[in-house]
Amino acid sequence: MAEYIAPKHEVPDKLTTAAVIDGPAVEAVAEAPASGRPASSYGAAAHDPSKPPVKRQIVCFSFYKVMPEWRRLPAEEKAAHKAAFVGVLTQWNKTGEFLSLTYSTVGTRGDVDMCVWSIGYGVDEMNQMRSELMGTPLGGYLTSPHNFLAMTKRSQYQIGREDESEGEGRGAIRPGGQKYIFIYPFWKTRPWYLLSAAERKRLMDEHIRVGLTYPRVKLNTTYSFGIDDQEFVVAFETNFPEDFLDLVQQLRETEISMYTLKDWPIFSCVRVAAAEMLDRLG
């Protein structure tokens, strides 16, 4: 997968996920640069109306559970099923247009076995791609207990650091670069939306500063208002699960946590290639 971050003031023309901070927790924090300060997408500058708008992306996290009957099929038949499923994923991965990342949840959740995280630019494309996946022979043995649809959007909050508002390139990150991802839907309470903008920013500033102390954790926050049941979907990427655990525990102690309505179920996922994801089904 080609790595890409939009340069300063450039509208992204490659497929990346936007990093925004309206959501329940800290934003995508990249690995620390040579200066030792964590690079992040906090406080991306507001869009310059004189420039073309940044394209917003459609994001879908689909979780699948394989039926026990599939595991009892002959090995050759299962191999053919897996090959067809991987073939659809491969066919739909188009640079700059559509991207899917695959994860195993075997042993980390009892109700799902794997996750397909797809990023594109159209709901109809997402619909067609998922239709083709479920139309494979393996699809006949799959259920989808959880599926979260969302879109990217720019943040309305800023942390007040000069290096955090250097242009629109701050609104894009590279997805899938870490071994683990922790995904969950999120809802805020109604009183949160009745707070003044200044008060919400004060609460978010504390929240963001906590996140900046965990530079090995990146977060993708996407928005689901009106297009799915949840309000946000958050996806933390890291090579260090212990950092994520400590981060979430510390965030529980922030004042803004009082405005969390619901932030579960939580999915702990292991990043693997599509073929290995299917091999781990048994």
Backbone as CSV, one residue per row, in Angstrom:
resi,resn,N_x,N_y,N_z,CA_x,CA_y,CA_z,C_x,C_y,C_z
1,MET,0.846,-1.186,0.000,0.000,0.000,0.000,0.881,1.236,0.000
2,ALA,0.692,2.102,-0.933,1.517,3.295,-1.034,1.228,4.225,0.121
3,GLU,2.284,4.739,0.754,2.118,5.667,1.851,2.006,7.077,1.296
4,TYR,1.112,7.846,1.900,0.890,9.184,1.370,0.315,10.085,2.442
5,ILE,0.886,11.253,2.582,0.287,12.312,3.381,0.299,13.563,2.534
6,ALA,-0.831,14.239,2.457,-0.920,15.418,1.605,0.020,16.505,2.096
7,PRO,0.801,17.126,1.194,1.631,18.256,1.582,0.774,19.425,2.030
8,LYS,1.431,20.437,2.553,0.734,21.607,3.054,-0.146,22.216,1.966
9,HIS,-1.418,22.440,2.333,-2.419,23.091,1.486,-2.825,22.268,0.265
10,GLU,-2.376,21.015,0.153,-2.762,20.207,-1.007,-3.998,19.395,-0.667
11,VAL,-4.958,19.343,-1.563,-6.109,18.478,-1.386,-5.668,17.049,-1.644
12,PRO,-5.923,16.112,-0.699,-5.454,14.746,-0.907,-6.014,14.144,-2.182
13,ASP,-5.137,13.542,-2.995,-5.594,12.854,-4.192,-5.314,11.366,-4.102
14,LYS,-4.848,10.933,-2.946,-4.674,9.511,-2.678,-5.643,9.132,-1.574
15,LEU,-5.919,7.857,-1.460,-6.879,7.409,-0.482,-6.230,7.317,0.882
16,THR,-6.647,8.187,1.780,-6.192,8.180,3.163,-7.396,8.412,4.029
17,THR,-7.247,8.248,5.356,-8.347,8.561,6.248,-8.099,9.895,6.909
18,ALA,-9.146,10.692,7.055,-9.012,11.991,7.694,-8.907,11.805,9.191
19,ALA,-8.082,12.612,9.824,-7.941,12.578,11.267,-8.619,13.809,11.835
20,VAL,-9.651,13.606,12.635,-10.433,14.711,13.151,-10.653,14.503,14.630
21,ILE,-11.046,15.549,15.346,-11.097,15.426,16.792,-12.400,15.867,17.413
22,ASP,-13.489,15.859,16.695,-14.777,16.091,17.312,-15.170,14.940,18.220
23,GLY,-14.622,13.802,17.980,-15.092,12.568,18.560,-14.729,12.386,20.008
24,PRO,-14.851,11.160,20.505,-14.771,10.887,21.917,-13.381,10.919,22.492
25,ALA,-12.360,10.852,21.691,-11.025,10.715,22.245,-10.025,11.440,21.391
26,VAL,-8.764,11.295,21.738,-7.708,12.006,21.061,-7.575,11.593,19.626
27,GLU,-6.953,12.461,18.842,-6.834,12.216,17.419,-5.647,11.369,17.061
28,ALA,-5.508,11.174,15.769,-4.439,10.336,15.247,-3.096,10.927,15.600
29,VAL,-2.349,10.239,16.439,-1.040,10.711,16.856,0.011,9.864,16.181
30,ALA,0.756,10.436,15.273,1.774,9.689,14.549,2.997,9.491,15.425
31,GLU,3.951,8.739,14.923,5.172,8.513,15.687,5.929,9.820,15.867
32,ALA,6.619,9.924,16.988,7.296,11.167,17.314,8.406,11.477,16.321
33,PRO,8.518,12.737,15.866,9.588,13.115,14.966,10.892,13.267,15.724
34,ALA,11.922,13.720,15.012,13.247,13.820,15.626,13.243,14.753,16.819
35,SER,12.351,15.758,16.822,12.318,16.719,17.915,11.828,16.107,19.203
36,GLY,11.216,14.919,19.139,10.669,14.282,20.316,9.221,14.627,20.564
37,ARG,8.686,15.631,19.871,7.281,15.987,20.041,6.435,15.098,19.156
38,PRO,5.336,14.591,19.689,4.494,13.732,18.858,3.839,14.506,17.734
39,ALA,4.019,14.029,16.499,3.331,14.624,15.365,1.904,14.136,15.370
40,SER,0.948,15.004,15.101,-0.448,14.599,15.131,-1.248,15.431,14.164
41,SER,-2.533,15.112,14.092,-3.435,15.869,13.240,-4.337,16.768,14.060
42,TYR,-3.995,17.035,15.292,-4.797,17.928,16.114,-4.862,19.312,15.509
43,GLY,-6.033,19.907,15.572,-6.179,21.312,15.207,-5.903,21.620,13.768
44,ALA,-6.299,20.751,12.841,-6.114,21.073,11.432,-6.814,22.376,11.113
45,ALA,-6.161,23.212,10.342,-6.715,24.527,10.052,-8.021,24.410,9.286
46,ALA,-8.887,25.388,9.483,-10.146,25.415,8.748,-9.860,25.491,7.251
47,HIS,-10.765,24.953,6.476,-10.562,24.924,5.033,-10.540,26.323,4.445
48,ASP,-9.594,26.587,3.577,-9.489,27.859,2.876,-10.511,27.863,1.737
49,PRO,-11.538,28.739,1.793,-12.581,28.726,0.763,-12.072,29.042,-0.636
50,SER,-10.858,29.603,-0.753,-10.313,29.901,-2.071,-9.726,28.669,-2.744
51,LYS,-9.644,27.551,-1.996,-9.056,26.324,-2.529,-10.149,25.268,-2.715
52,PRO,-9.915,24.269,-3.572,-10.905,23.207,-3.764,-11.187,22.481,-2.452
53,PRO,-12.416,22.063,-2.218,-12.744,21.364,-0.976,-12.052,20.011,-0.893
54,VAL,-11.735,19.600,0.334,-11.150,18.282,0.555,-12.241,17.227,0.379
55,LYS,-11.953,16.189,-0.386,-12.940,15.139,-0.602,-13.146,14.342,0.683
56,ARG,-14.399,14.170,1.068,-14.716,13.374,2.244,-14.886,11.919,1.844
57,GLN,-14.498,11.049,2.756,-14.466,9.625,2.452,-15.579,8.872,3.179
58,ILE,-16.010,7.785,2.568,-16.931,6.842,3.187,-16.103,5.738,3.831
59,VAL,-16.406,5.433,5.082,-15.643,4.449,5.842,-16.606,3.391,6.364
60,CYS,-16.221,2.132,6.258,-17.072,1.047,6.740,-16.228,0.006,7.467
61,PHE,-16.641,-0.336,8.678,-16.029,-1.413,9.444,-17.033,-2.557,9.500
62,SER,-16.755,-3.648,8.786,-17.648,-4.808,8.745,-17.019,-5.961,9.516
63,PHE,-17.785,-6.515,10.460,-17.315,-7.641,11.265,-18.109,-8.883,10.887
64,TYR,-17.391,-9.995,10.685,-18.014,-11.220,10.211,-17.768,-12.382,11.177
65,LYS,-18.757,-13.258,11.248,-18.661,-14.496,12.017,-18.902,-15.662,11.072
66,VAL,-17.995,-16.639,11.059,-18.158,-17.796,10.177,-18.983,-18.863,10.892
67,MET,-19.883,-19.508,10.171,-20.720,-20.560,10.736,-19.882,-21.807,11.004
68,PRO,-20.208,-22.558,12.059,-19.434,-23.779,12.363,-19.429,-24.772,11.210
69,GLU,-20.499,-24.804,10.420,-20.568,-25.749,9.309,-19.423,-25.552,8.320
70,TRP,-18.969,-24.311,8.165,-17.901,-24.048,7.202,-16.605,-24.720,7.623
71,ARG,-16.339,-24.737,8.901,-15.089,-25.327,9.382,-15.039,-26.828,9.143
72,ARG,-16.201,-27.442,8.961,-16.244,-28.890,8.762,-16.189,-29.283,7.286
73,LEU,-16.091,-28.299,6.400,-15.981,-28.595,4.968,-14.602,-29.181,4.654
74,PRO,-14.479,-29.925,3.546,-13.158,-30.429,3.134,-12.177,-29.273,2.933
75,ALA,-10.921,-29.519,3.192,-9.892,-28.475,3.111,-9.833,-27.856,1.722
76,GLU,-9.983,-28.693,0.679,-9.912,-28.161,-0.682,-11.057,-27.188,-0.964
77,GLU,-12.226,-27.498,-0.459,-13.377,-26.625,-0.669,-13.198,-25.307,0.083
78,LYS,-12.712,-25.394,1.298,-12.463,-24.169,2.066,-11.409,-23.305,1.375
79,ALA,-10.386,-23.939,0.826,-9.338,-23.190,0.138,-9.908,-22.422,-1.052
80,ALA,-10.822,-23.052,-1.797,-11.446,-22.378,-2.934,-12.313,-21.214,-2.469
81,HIS,-13.022,-21.403,-1.367,-13.842,-20.320,-0.813,-12.979,-19.125,-0.430
82,LYS,-11.870,-19.414,0.227,-10.980,-18.336,0.675,-10.378,-17.602,-0.517
83,ALA,-10.009,-18.336,-1.544,-9.410,-17.707,-2.722,-10.396,-16.747,-3.393
84,ALA,-11.661,-17.131,-3.465,-12.670,-16.276,-4.086,-12.893,-15.014,-3.253
85,PHE,-12.900,-15.153,-1.943,-13.097,-14.011,-1.043,-11.932,-13.031,-1.173
86,VAL,-10.707,-13.565,-1.158,-9.519,-12.712,-1.323,-9.534,-12.049,-2.696
87,GLY,-10.024,-12.761,-3.692,-10.072,-12.197,-5.034,-10.930,-10.949,-5.111
88,VAL,-12.067,-10.936,-4.414,-12.916,-9.747,-4.397,-12.201,-8.589,-3.702
89,LEU,-11.577,-8.868,-2.571,-10.843,-7.817,-1.858,-9.742,-7.229,-2.736
90,THR,-9.018,-8.094,-3.419,-7.917,-7.642,-4.268,-8.431,-6.826,-5.448
91,GLN,-9.504,-7.270,-6.062,-10.060,-6.579,-7.224,-10.537,-5.178,-6.864
92,TRP,-11.039,-5.012,-5.647,-11.588,-3.713,-5.256,-10.535,-2.740,-4.732
93,ASN,-9.349,-3.220,-4.424,-8.300,-2.305,-3.954,-7.738,-1.532,-5.134
94,LYS,-8.117,-0.258,-5.236,-7.716,0.593,-6.354,-7.063,1.846,-5.792
95,THR,-5.809,2.063,-6.144,-5.057,3.185,-5.612,-5.795,4.502,-5.828
96,GLY,-5.976,5.242,-4.754,-6.621,6.538,-4.841,-8.127,6.491,-4.918
97,GLU,-8.723,5.285,-4.935,-10.170,5.169,-5.089,-10.835,4.354,-3.989
98,PHE,-10.251,3.203,-3.677,-10.903,2.298,-2.726,-9.827,1.447,-2.066
99,LEU,-9.955,1.266,-0.766,-8.947,0.524,0.001,-9.637,-0.299,1.069
100,SER,-9.205,-1.563,1.239,-9.696,-2.411,2.327,-8.515,-2.964,3.111
101,LEU,-8.644,-2.944,4.426,-7.650,-3.525,5.314,-8.321,-4.641,6.093
102,THR,-7.581,-5.706,6.391,-8.175,-6.899,6.977,-7.559,-7.206,8.339
103,TYR,-8.413,-7.696,9.239,-8.014,-7.950,10.624,-8.659,-9.238,11.122
104,SER,-7.949,-9.946,11.995,-8.498,-11.124,12.657,-8.945,-10.753,14.065
105,THR,-10.098,-11.283,14.464,-10.588,-11.082,15.836,-10.778,-12.424,16.527
106,VAL,-10.215,-13.488,15.959,-10.285,-14.805,16.582,-9.576,-14.741,17.933
107,GLY,-10.275,-15.107,18.976,-9.680,-15.100,20.302,-9.804,-13.789,21.042
108,THR,-10.220,-12.721,20.364,-10.382,-11.436,21.045,-11.845,-11.041,21.210
109,ARG,-12.740,-11.633,20.399,-14.181,-11.431,20.526,-14.867,-12.772,20.318
110,GLY,-15.951,-13.007,21.027,-16.671,-14.250,20.849,-17.720,-14.194,19.763
111,ASP,-18.132,-12.983,19.390,-19.245,-12.860,18.448,-18.807,-12.554,17.026
112,VAL,-17.516,-12.300,16.785,-17.016,-12.046,15.435,-15.656,-12.714,15.269
113,ASP,-15.296,-13.014,14.011,-14.023,-13.679,13.719,-13.054,-12.816,12.926
114,MET,-13.580,-11.804,12.226,-12.694,-10.992,11.387,-13.357,-9.658,11.081
115,CYS,-12.522,-8.722,10.612,-12.988,-7.376,10.299,-12.416,-6.938,8.958
116,VAL,-13.253,-6.322,8.130,-12.809,-5.693,6.893,-13.089,-4.205,7.023
117,TRP,-12.040,-3.394,7.026,-12.145,-1.936,7.117,-11.940,-1.379,5.709
118,SER,-12.982,-0.793,5.160,-12.908,-0.257,3.799,-13.080,1.258,3.810
119,ILE,-12.366,1.916,2.880,-12.388,3.368,2.748,-12.566,3.691,1.273
120,GLY,-13.552,4.488,0.948,-13.804,4.863,-0.439,-14.423,6.240,-0.512
121,TYR,-15.111,6.506,-1.595,-15.707,7.831,-1.790,-17.201,7.779,-2.115
122,GLY,-17.808,6.588,-2.128,-19.217,6.506,-2.456,-19.918,5.398,-1.697
123,VAL,-21.132,5.682,-1.191,-21.906,4.666,-0.494,-22.273,3.532,-1.440
124,ASP,-22.563,3.871,-2.697,-22.938,2.838,-3.650,-21.786,1.874,-3.916
125,GLU,-20.560,2.391,-3.975,-19.401,1.513,-4.151,-19.230,0.592,-2.948
126,MET,-19.406,1.141,-1.749,-19.296,0.317,-0.548,-20.353,-0.780,-0.570
127,ASN,-21.554,-0.427,-0.990,-22.645,-1.386,-1.080,-22.322,-2.495,-2.077
128,GLN,-21.818,-2.121,-3.256,-21.512,-3.100,-4.285,-20.378,-4.027,-3.861
129,MET,-19.360,-3.447,-3.236,-18.214,-4.262,-2.822,-18.643,-5.290,-1.774
130,ARG,-19.422,-4.862,-0.783,-19.877,-5.798,0.246,-20.810,-6.857,-0.366
131,SER,-21.596,-6.469,-1.352,-22.468,-7.421,-2.033,-21.652,-8.514,-2.711
132,GLU,-20.558,-8.131,-3.351,-19.713,-9.114,-4.018,-19.018,-10.027,-3.011
133,LEU,-18.606,-9.474,-1.864,-18.000,-10.321,-0.832,-18.985,-11.373,-0.352
134,MET,-20.214,-10.940,-0.054,-21.199,-11.880,0.467,-21.709,-12.823,-0.614
135,GLY,-21.472,-12.496,-1.885,-21.867,-13.360,-2.981,-20.884,-14.475,-3.267
136,THR,-19.721,-14.469,-2.602,-18.762,-15.562,-2.770,-19.259,-16.800,-2.022
137,PRO,-18.706,-17.967,-2.328,-19.119,-19.174,-1.580,-18.933,-19.024,-0.071
138,LEU,-17.845,-18.382,0.363,-17.644,-18.176,1.792,-18.732,-17.280,2.374
139,GLY,-19.185,-16.303,1.585,-20.220,-15.402,2.063,-21.473,-16.124,2.511
140,GLY,-21.748,-17.276,1.919,-22.908,-18.065,2.318,-22.792,-18.661,3.703
141,TYR,-21.589,-18.641,4.258,-21.359,-19.182,5.600,-21.038,-18.070,6.612
142,LEU,-21.258,-16.824,6.231,-20.921,-15.708,7.111,-22.168,-14.996,7.614
143,THR,-22.110,-14.536,8.856,-23.060,-13.566,9.380,-22.287,-12.298,9.695
144,SER,-22.985,-11.167,9.806,-22.329,-9.895,10.110,-23.004,-9.258,11.326
145,PRO,-22.579,-9.662,12.530,-23.221,-9.167,13.743,-23.070,-7.661,13.954
146,HIS,-21.996,-7.089,13.394,-21.749,-5.656,13.585,-21.237,-5.057,12.283
147,ASN,-21.740,-3.877,11.963,-21.293,-3.156,10.771,-21.471,-1.666,11.034
148,PHE,-20.406,-0.889,10.896,-20.444,0.536,11.215,-20.076,1.354,9.985
149,LEU,-20.980,2.242,9.596,-20.769,3.123,8.450,-20.521,4.535,8.950
150,ALA,-19.567,5.240,8.329,-19.232,6.587,8.780,-18.619,7.378,7.626
151,MET,-18.351,8.667,7.881,-17.686,9.545,6.919,-16.610,10.340,7.635
152,THR,-15.634,10.809,6.869,-14.623,11.699,7.428,-15.148,13.131,7.438
153,LYS,-14.578,13.932,8.315,-15.002,15.324,8.462,-13.923,16.073,9.218
154,ARG,-13.770,17.368,8.905,-12.762,18.167,9.602,-13.199,18.510,11.021
155,SER,-12.223,18.626,11.894,-12.490,18.984,13.280,-12.844,20.458,13.427
156,GLN,-13.630,20.759,14.456,-13.919,22.147,14.791,-13.106,22.622,15.988
157,TYR,-12.202,21.762,16.479,-11.409,22.109,17.652,-9.945,22.287,17.276
158,GLN,-9.239,23.130,18.009,-7.804,23.323,17.841,-7.156,23.367,19.210
159,ILE,-5.941,22.863,19.266,-5.225,22.786,20.528,-4.421,24.046,20.810
160,GLY,-4.271,24.909,19.815,-3.570,26.154,20.025,-2.070,26.067,19.861
161,ARG,-1.579,25.009,19.175,-0.164,24.871,18.891,0.072,25.238,17.436
162,GLU,1.077,26.062,17.175,1.324,26.526,15.811,1.548,25.376,14.846
163,ASP,2.286,24.343,15.289,2.592,23.246,14.384,1.400,22.330,14.166
164,GLU,0.299,22.589,14.877,-0.888,21.766,14.712,-1.901,22.409,13.774
165,SER,-1.578,23.527,13.151,-2.541,24.196,12.276,-1.841,24.706,11.028
166,GLU,-1.053,23.822,10.430,-0.229,24.224,9.298,-0.877,23.959,7.956
167,GLY,-2.134,23.652,7.933,-2.792,23.453,6.642,-3.530,22.148,6.555
168,GLU,-4.102,21.888,5.406,-5.016,20.786,5.251,-4.335,19.425,5.240
169,GLY,-3.020,19.395,5.028,-2.327,18.120,5.077,-2.448,17.458,6.429
170,ARG,-2.724,18.259,7.486,-2.893,17.696,8.811,-4.153,16.853,8.916
171,GLY,-5.016,16.930,7.921,-6.254,16.182,7.975,-6.185,14.819,7.335
172,ALA,-4.979,14.291,7.087,-4.861,12.984,6.447,-3.790,12.162,7.137
173,ILE,-4.059,10.879,7.314,-3.083,9.974,7.899,-3.021,8.703,7.059
174,ARG,-2.059,7.846,7.350,-1.964,6.554,6.673,-2.635,5.499,7.534
175,PRO,-3.665,4.802,7.044,-4.301,3.762,7.844,-3.565,2.437,7.730
176,GLY,-3.694,1.618,8.752,-3.205,0.253,8.681,-1.728,0.070,8.912
177,GLY,-1.046,1.065,9.446,0.392,0.947,9.626,0.819,0.280,10.922
178,GLN,-0.141,-0.079,11.767,0.187,-0.667,13.066,-0.355,-2.093,13.138
179,LYS,0.156,-2.872,14.070,-0.219,-4.287,14.165,-1.624,-4.474,14.725
180,TYR,-2.039,-3.596,15.634,-3.326,-3.763,16.290,-4.215,-2.550,16.035
181,ILE,-5.525,-2.816,16.053,-6.478,-1.723,15.984,-7.609,-2.033,16.959
182,PHE,-8.090,-0.992,17.635,-9.176,-1.120,18.603,-10.305,-0.206,18.133
183,ILE,-11.450,-0.807,17.838,-12.542,-0.107,17.162,-13.781,-0.128,18.052
184,TYR,-14.473,1.014,18.128,-15.777,0.988,18.792,-16.644,2.152,18.340
185,PRO,-17.975,1.945,18.381,-18.897,3.053,18.109,-19.017,3.931,19.349
186,PHE,-19.485,5.156,19.155,-19.468,6.112,20.261,-20.650,7.065,20.159
187,TRP,-21.243,7.346,21.330,-22.334,8.309,21.426,-22.026,9.311,22.542
188,LYS,-22.281,10.588,22.312,-22.221,11.598,23.366,-23.629,11.837,23.919
189,THR,-23.697,12.391,25.128,-24.985,12.718,25.727,-25.576,13.955,25.067
190,ARG,-26.884,14.133,25.161,-27.524,15.325,24.621,-27.012,16.612,25.281
191,PRO,-26.764,16.627,26.600,-26.245,17.869,27.206,-24.933,18.352,26.577
192,TRP,-24.121,17.437,26.016,-22.876,17.862,25.369,-23.152,18.842,24.250
193,TYR,-24.165,18.563,23.458,-24.463,19.393,22.292,-25.101,20.724,22.673
194,LEU,-25.514,20.858,23.923,-26.099,22.117,24.388,-25.067,23.030,25.032
195,LEU,-23.849,22.520,25.246,-22.786,23.360,25.800,-22.366,24.417,24.788
196,SER,-21.822,25.507,25.265,-21.304,26.534,24.368,-20.061,26.018,23.663
197,ALA,-19.739,26.622,22.528,-18.552,26.221,21.783,-17.296,26.399,22.632
198,ALA,-17.251,27.470,23.412,-16.076,27.731,24.247,-15.916,26.651,25.314
199,GLU,-17.019,26.206,25.908,-16.941,25.186,26.944,-16.551,23.833,26.354
200,ARG,-17.097,23.514,25.202,-16.701,22.254,24.570,-15.223,22.255,24.207
201,LYS,-14.729,23.394,23.736,-13.309,23.479,23.399,-12.450,23.328,24.654
202,ARG,-12.868,23.912,25.756,-12.102,23.774,27.002,-11.992,22.310,27.406
203,LEU,-13.085,21.594,27.330,-13.077,20.184,27.690,-12.253,19.360,26.711
204,MET,-12.367,19.668,25.425,-11.603,18.939,24.421,-10.107,19.212,24.545
205,ASP,-9.729,20.410,24.931,-8.308,20.726,25.069,-7.646,19.808,26.093
206,GLU,-8.319,19.582,27.216,-7.773,18.666,28.217,-7.672,17.254,27.640
207,HIS,-8.707,16.857,26.953,-8.777,15.536,26.353,-7.636,15.321,25.360
208,ILE,-7.397,16.308,24.524,-6.363,16.223,23.508,-4.976,16.166,24.141
209,ARG,-4.774,16.972,25.169,-3.443,17.002,25.808,-3.105,15.648,26.432
210,VAL,-4.087,14.957,26.956,-3.838,13.611,27.463,-3.387,12.709,26.312
211,GLY,-4.078,12.805,25.197,-3.724,11.967,24.055,-2.327,12.207,23.541
212,LEU,-1.880,13.443,23.594,-0.553,13.765,23.091,0.564,13.152,23.928
213,THR,0.225,12.650,25.108,1.240,11.971,25.925,1.402,10.504,25.529
214,TYR,0.617,10.054,24.536,0.708,8.680,24.046,0.991,8.704,22.543
215,PRO,2.204,9.088,22.151,2.507,9.248,20.724,2.526,7.951,19.939
216,ARG,2.521,6.801,20.612,2.547,5.528,19.893,1.132,5.028,19.556
217,VAL,0.130,5.844,19.863,-1.256,5.490,19.559,-1.805,6.487,18.550
218,LYS,-2.340,5.986,17.432,-2.995,6.836,16.437,-4.497,6.568,16.483
219,LEU,-5.269,7.613,16.251,-6.721,7.454,16.261,-7.343,8.007,15.003
220,ASN,-8.212,7.233,14.391,-9.059,7.698,13.303,-10.454,7.913,13.876
221,THR,-10.978,9.112,13.781,-12.345,9.393,14.205,-13.177,9.703,12.978
222,THR,-14.289,9.001,12.815,-15.182,9.240,11.696,-16.593,9.463,12.217
223,TYR,-17.441,10.054,11.385,-18.748,10.560,11.795,-19.877,9.755,11.175
224,SER,-20.913,9.466,11.977,-22.029,8.649,11.511,-23.387,9.324,11.673
225,PHE,-23.434,10.593,12.014,-24.702,11.277,12.251,-25.655,11.082,11.073
226,GLY,-26.789,10.440,11.328,-27.818,10.299,10.307,-27.614,9.183,9.311
227,ILE,-26.423,8.573,9.252,-26.204,7.499,8.278,-26.028,6.142,8.949
228,ASP,-25.949,6.117,10.290,-25.900,4.869,11.035,-26.359,5.165,12.458
229,ASP,-26.478,4.131,13.287,-27.029,4.332,14.625,-26.130,5.182,15.524
230,GLN,-24.817,4.930,15.477,-23.886,5.642,16.346,-23.637,7.052,15.823
231,GLU,-22.986,7.877,16.656,-22.615,9.225,16.239,-21.199,9.267,15.672
232,PHE,-20.308,8.471,16.224,-18.915,8.403,15.782,-18.482,6.945,15.720
233,VAL,-17.446,6.674,14.952,-16.711,5.411,15.039,-15.252,5.785,15.234
234,VAL,-14.627,5.213,16.257,-13.218,5.498,16.518,-12.402,4.230,16.330
235,ALA,-11.199,4.395,15.821,-10.321,3.255,15.547,-8.903,3.640,15.949
236,PHE,-8.437,3.087,17.053,-7.088,3.343,17.561,-6.124,2.332,16.964
237,GLU,-5.058,2.813,16.350,-4.017,1.934,15.807,-2.752,2.060,16.649
238,THR,-2.135,0.925,16.971,-0.918,0.945,17.763,-0.201,-0.395,17.656
239,ASN,1.085,-0.384,17.914,1.853,-1.616,18.081,1.976,-1.995,19.548
240,PHE,1.380,-1.179,20.416,1.564,-1.343,21.859,0.207,-1.311,22.553
241,PRO,-0.475,-2.450,22.676,-1.791,-2.473,23.309,-1.798,-1.889,24.714
242,GLU,-0.676,-2.035,25.423,-0.613,-1.505,26.779,-0.754,0.017,26.799
243,ASP,-0.246,0.689,25.755,-0.407,2.144,25.672,-1.879,2.514,25.497
244,PHE,-2.580,1.748,24.679,-3.993,2.030,24.469,-4.786,1.835,25.757
245,LEU,-4.506,0.756,26.472,-5.195,0.511,27.741,-4.970,1.673,28.707
246,ASP,-3.711,2.097,28.853,-3.404,3.190,29.784,-4.042,4.500,29.335
247,LEU,-4.066,4.726,28.023,-4.678,5.943,27.494,-6.166,5.983,27.823
248,VAL,-6.872,4.898,27.555,-8.310,4.878,27.807,-8.601,5.043,29.297
249,GLN,-7.800,4.395,30.145,-7.997,4.540,31.581,-7.808,5.994,32.015
250,GLN,-6.779,6.655,31.481,-6.530,8.046,31.850,-7.631,8.963,31.314
251,LEU,-8.139,8.667,30.128,-9.215,9.486,29.570,-10.490,9.384,30.391
252,ARG,-10.700,8.262,31.083,-11.869,8.135,31.953,-11.837,9.173,33.073
253,GLU,-10.658,9.664,33.396,-10.506,10.613,34.497,-10.637,12.060,34.061
254,THR,-10.827,12.296,32.771,-10.986,13.667,32.287,-12.430,14.126,32.475
255,GLU,-12.615,15.419,32.547,-13.941,15.978,32.801,-14.919,15.655,31.680
256,ILE,-14.422,15.596,30.466,-15.300,15.376,29.322,-15.938,13.990,29.344
257,SER,-15.363,13.053,30.094,-15.915,11.697,30.121,-17.330,11.664,30.687
258,MET,-17.724,12.698,31.415,-19.087,12.756,31.932,-20.119,12.863,30.819
259,TYR,-19.677,13.262,29.624,-20.591,13.444,28.503,-20.589,12.252,27.547
260,THR,-19.987,11.139,27.972,-20.044,9.909,27.182,-21.328,9.168,27.495
261,LEU,-22.126,8.893,26.467,-23.350,8.124,26.649,-23.071,6.635,26.520
262,LYS,-22.332,6.254,25.463,-22.030,4.836,25.222,-20.788,4.738,24.363
263,ASP,-19.907,3.805,24.692,-18.686,3.615,23.903,-18.321,2.136,23.830
264,TRP,-19.271,1.329,23.474,-19.074,-0.100,23.308,-20.082,-0.614,22.295
265,PRO,-19.899,-1.800,21.714,-18.868,-2.808,21.975,-17.503,-2.392,21.428
266,ILE,-16.458,-2.942,22.045,-15.084,-2.650,21.652,-14.490,-3.896,20.980
267,PHE,-13.841,-3.678,19.849,-13.278,-4.778,19.071,-11.754,-4.656,19.038
268,SER,-11.069,-5.670,19.570,-9.611,-5.742,19.525,-9.216,-6.600,18.337
269,CYS,-8.500,-6.001,17.378,-8.242,-6.655,16.088,-6.744,-6.719,15.800
270,VAL,-6.342,-7.792,15.130,-4.946,-8.002,14.756,-4.834,-7.828,13.240
271,ARG,-3.957,-6.929,12.806,-3.777,-6.648,11.377,-3.041,-7.791,10.698
272,VAL,-3.669,-8.416,9.707,-3.063,-9.493,8.938,-3.498,-9.353,7.485
273,ALA,-2.756,-9.983,6.585,-3.153,-10.021,5.188,-4.456,-10.804,5.055
274,ALA,-5.186,-10.556,3.975,-6.494,-11.184,3.801,-6.420,-12.704,3.854
275,ALA,-5.437,-13.292,3.174,-5.327,-14.753,3.147,-5.097,-15.307,4.545
276,GLU,-4.246,-14.653,5.333,-3.991,-15.121,6.686,-5.209,-14.925,7.574
277,MET,-5.947,-13.820,7.375,-7.174,-13.600,8.133,-8.115,-14.781,7.974
278,LEU,-8.236,-15.271,6.736,-9.123,-16.398,6.474,-8.548,-17.707,6.982
279,ASP,-7.228,-17.870,6.900,-6.608,-19.088,7.417,-6.831,-19.216,8.918
280,ARG,-6.911,-18.091,9.612,-7.100,-18.122,11.050,-8.543,-18.475,11.459
281,LEU,-9.432,-18.588,10.491,-10.799,-19.005,10.797,-10.858,-20.476,11.209
282,GLY,-9.845,-21.261,10.806,-9.792,-22.674,11.154,-10.094,-23.573,9.951
